[in-house]
Amino acid sequence: MYALAAAIAMVSVGFSAIGEGLVCCKSIEGMSRNPEMFGKLRSNMILACALVETTAIYALLIAILCLFVAPSMAPAA
C-alpha cells in the first residue's frame, strides 16, 4: 500500500517535468518574438522553473516518506 502511495506521488513528478518544459518552451518563444524583453522573460522563466521544480522535490520527499518512514510507524498487528 505504501508503494502505491509513493507511485502516485511520483506521477506528479512527471507532470512537474511537463510543466517545466512548457514554461521554458513558452518563454523561449516569447524571447524569439520580442528580443527586447529577453532579460525580464529570462528572470521570470528562472523563477517559474524554480517554483515548478519545488513541486517535484516535494513529491519526491513524500514518496521517500511513504516508502521508508510510514511503514516503520505502522502499528504492529
N, C-alpha and C positions, 0 to 999 in steps of 0.2 A: 504494500500500500504506500509505503514511503517512497519507493522507487517511482511509482506513478505520479506522486505529488512532485517529485524532482523533475520528471519528464515534462509535466505540464508547465513547470516554472521555466524549463529550458526552451519551450516553444516560444515564450516571449522574447528570448534572446534572438531567435530568428526574425521575429517581427521588428525587433530593435535594429537589426542589421539592415533590413529592408528600408526602414525609416531613415537610417543614417545615409544609405545610398541615395535615397530620394532627396534628402537635404542637400547633399553635395552636388547631385545632378542639377537641381534647380538653381542653386547658387552659381554654379559654373555657367549655366545657361544665361543667367542674369548678367554675369560678368561679360560674357561674349556679346550680349545685346547692348549693354551700356558700360563701356570700359571706364568711364569717369567714376562710377560707383564701386570700383574694384575694392578699395580699402574698407568701405562700410560693409559691403557684401561679404568680404572675407572675414571680418571680425564677427559678423552675425553668424556666418557659417560655422566658425570655430566654436562659438557659444552654443549654437544649436546642436552640433555634433557632441559636445561635452554633455549636454543635457540628455541627449538620446543614449549616449554611452552609459550614463549612470543607471538608466533603466536596465540595461543588460547586466551591469555589475550587481545591482540589487537582486535580479533574478538568479544570477549565479550564486549569490550569498544564500538566498532562500533554498536553492537546490542543495547546496552543501549542508545547510542546517537540516533539511529533510532527510538526507542520506546518513549523516553521521551523528547529529545531536538528538534528533527526535526519537530514534529507536532506543537510545540509552535512557531516555526519560519516560518511556512507556512503563506502565505498571506491570509488575510480574504477575503472570497468570497462575 
